[in-house]
Amino acid sequence: MKIFLIRLSSGLVVASLAITAMLYNQYTFGVLMSIILIGSLNEYFNLTEAKHDKPTSFFQGKWFVILLSFIAFIEAFILASPPAQGLPNFDNYFVLAIDVLTRFRDSALTLNATIPILVFTLFIVELYSKSEKPFENLGSKAVAIFWILVPVILALNIYFEKGGPFILAMFFIIWVYDSFCYIFGSLIGKHKLFERISPKKTWEGSIGGAIVTLVVFYFANKIPQLQILSSVEWVILALVVIVAATYGDLVESLLKRNLGIKDSGNIMPGHGGFLDRLDSFYLAVPFVAVMLWLFAQVSNLILVFEYLSQ
């Protein structure tokens, strides 16, 4: 009972803070995502440090990768955000500078150019490291960048395109799915989903959780802030998130099993660490970005056909 109360209270506190940050304004969302980025990267490198060489300088260590990732995040935030409006009145010149930076924005620049440059910088650093495991070190750092940094930047782009309520809806898809997976798995679960990696997950739990989640999100566009997608689009998106989230959880379970640990961290009492709570989100975000692009292309094609048919 004590453990349950700890889990419940810590979960409610963190969820309340996260939801407030998502919905309040772009700056609180930026702070939230920066905490998630730095915390997740730090946690990942703490877990995997035994698998690669001990760094002999700052440039070989985790904080250099985290610094580069944070710079890429700040760049992505500036490029993805709308022109400066309602900024805190620090100074007129500061507001003007931010406005100039964001007026000619291209949020794809970070993914298309900055991240490849970041990775190639790590290659150059490794050349000078005299390490006995250069590609093991590079592989570990590259996984961190593409598993954690890229989804965070994509989430920024989705936020500025679709709004905070949409990001919150993505989390709710995962939360509803996980909750009902647990309920159905506990009640009727018999057939293991992926016993080698996660013995507790069952097909019955996953299917039951998926059905409830799809039914719930069929009605998502009844909420005014979520009317950016139709009911059918919400169901398709929820299905994609469910599949991606399932594999995201399994991937993180594979990492923990490989390292022989139960939780990735203890940032949330009773819930584990950043990676434990965000594993599904990280794998789902790129697929959501692709689906939103596809929905937009379908809408454009429909408009073209309607125009041609007149």
Secondary structure, 3 states (H helix, E strand, C coil): CHHHHHHHHHHHHHHHHHHHHHHHCHHHHHHHHHHHHHHHHHHHHHHHHHHCCCCCCHHHCHHHHHHHHHHHHHHHHHHHCCCCCCCCCCCHHHHHHHHHHHHCCCCHHHHHHHHHHHHHHHHHHHHCCCCCCHHHHHHHHHHHHHHHHHHHHHHHHHHHHHCHHHHHHHHHHHHHHHHHHHHHHHHHCCCEEECCCEEEEEHHHHHHHHHHHHHHHHCHHHCHHHCCCCHHHHHHHHHHHHHHHHHHHHHHHHHHHHHCCCCCCCCECCCECHHHHHHHHHHHHHHHHHHHHHHHHHHHHHHHHHHHCC
